[in-house]
């Protein structure tokens, strides 16, 4: 008789995973969490102090960065990528991330690998004060190869009604502050994999370093949301942008109203070495690099000129490197790199 395990789904392995990860997930909970681990759902009480709270949600995944992790077995940082993609999107809207769920799809459930992914998600959430309220690990036999997997997350945030950050407050004369990213984060990996497949063995040292290529490419994303929440307690930004797919041109544009133009000074920061290597090896035009990758700027705050010092101080106290990288001028809506 055919059974579920014969069809490729191992329920015993699923039960083992639940037993392994329960304490890690619950370690991210505070007294605000409602429910228990292993049930059908869990909840979270809204933090005190809000008069008209607005709940915001964001969902995203780590993309094909997971494929390099699969090939090398280096999964430990991917949870930070998943958390960063959703928590930082919420922060860009002025919201404080408070809770998260995750989804892991695997061709065949590898309990050790799934545990590593959940552990890294919990580590990132603990650092960002986000409760992991649950998740799902699904097997897709016959659809995905046995060792393939995908990772995504959905996060919940909260903001006081009227305190959302959108593009309406951005005006000519505002200053653009860039918050640095030392690595590629989790965007542009389809292009990265195409370049690496032709030029760089994953176990070989990355050019001009003594670090294996896989480790360079799989460095985890910075989670900017705690620093942005710190900033929001000090300054009222006119605009915020999370620099993901689309790079600076595509994402700063989302923070601009009609009649304003962002002029970004490219020499204002040092582009990390990894991008120089990828551009050279792939013969990628500079404009395409800026449209695909963060190029060393992972988040942007657009602030009044009088708030620049406070913005830089907020980033410093959050152990984030930041610098003035441009200004807002009057003109056709767009982003100009000079």
JOPEQUI-V935479 format. One record per backbone hydrogen bond with DSSP energy under -0.5 kcal/mol. NH is the residue of the N-H (numbers start at 0). CO is the residue of the C=O. If there is no record, write none. Layout:
NH;CO
NH;CO
//
This chain:
6;2
7;4
8;3
9;7
10;8
13;9
14;10
15;11
16;12
17;13
18;14
19;15
20;16
21;17
24;20
25;21
26;22
27;24
28;25
32;29
33;42
38;35
42;33
44;31
49;46
53;158
55;156
57;154
59;152
61;150
64;61
65;62
66;63
67;63
68;64
69;65
70;66
71;67
72;68
73;68
74;72
77;74
79;76
80;76
81;77
82;78
83;79
84;80
85;81
86;82
87;83
89;85
90;86
91;87
92;88
92;89
93;90
94;89
95;157
96;94
97;155
98;155
99;130
100;153
101;133
102;151
103;135
104;149
105;137
106;144
106;147
107;145
109;107
110;108
113;109
114;110
115;111
116;112
117;113
118;114
119;115
120;116
121;117
122;118
123;119
124;120
125;121
126;122
127;123
128;125
129;124
130;97
132;99
132;130
133;99
135;101
137;103
137;135
139;105
141;143
142;139
143;139
147;144
149;104
151;102
152;59
153;100
154;57
155;98
156;55
157;95
158;53
160;51
162;159
164;92
165;163
168;237
169;166
172;327
173;170
174;302
175;325
176;174
176;300
177;175
177;322
178;298
179;177
179;320
180;295
186;183
191;187
192;188
193;189
194;190
195;191
196;192
197;193
197;194
198;194
199;195
203;200
205;210
208;205
212;203
213;201
215;211
216;212
217;213
218;215
223;221
226;223
227;223
228;224
229;225
230;226
231;227
232;228
233;230
234;230
236;234
237;301
238;301
240;299
242;240
242;297
243;241
245;290
246;243
247;289
248;289
249;245
250;246
251;247
252;247
252;248
254;251
255;252
259;256
260;328
261;333
262;260
262;326
263;261
263;335
264;324
265;263
267;264
268;265
270;268
274;271
275;271
276;272
277;273
278;274
279;275
280;276
281;277
282;278
282;279
283;278
288;284
289;285
290;286
291;287
292;288
296;293
297;178
297;295
298;178
299;240
300;176
301;238
302;174
302;300
306;303
307;304
310;306
311;307
312;308
313;309
314;310
315;311
316;312
317;313
318;315
319;314
322;177
324;175
325;175
326;262
327;173
328;260
330;258
333;259
335;261
337;263
337;335
//
